[in-house]
């Protein structure tokens, strides 16, 4: 299991694992190996999403001070704040 794979590659592999586990008659050893890899990939994807969320914080100047403002998608249209 690579630690530095892209989010997209990890997600694609995770989808493959889920499909294989749902649609195959696997022996218990193979199923456990796939399950362990899947857990690793879920944790890796979650970490990357958390990291990305933190990077999306926007610095906005208010009253002469810089304050953090979280990225918020406005409802009703496709504009982001």
C-alpha positions, 0 to 999 in steps of 0.5 A: 500500500503506497502512502503517497498516492493521489486522492483520486487514485486511492478512491478509485482503488477503494471503489475497486475493492468494494466492488470485488468484495460485493461481487466475488466469492472470496476466501477469508484471507483474501477478504481480510487483506482487501478489507485492511487495504480498504480501511487504510485507503479510507483513512488516507482519503479522510486525511487528505480531505481534512488537509484540503479543508484546512487549506481552503480557509481564506484570509480576509481583511476586516477592520484592518486585521486579518481573520480566517474565514472558512470556505462556504458555498452559497446556496441558490447559486454556484458561487463560492464565498 
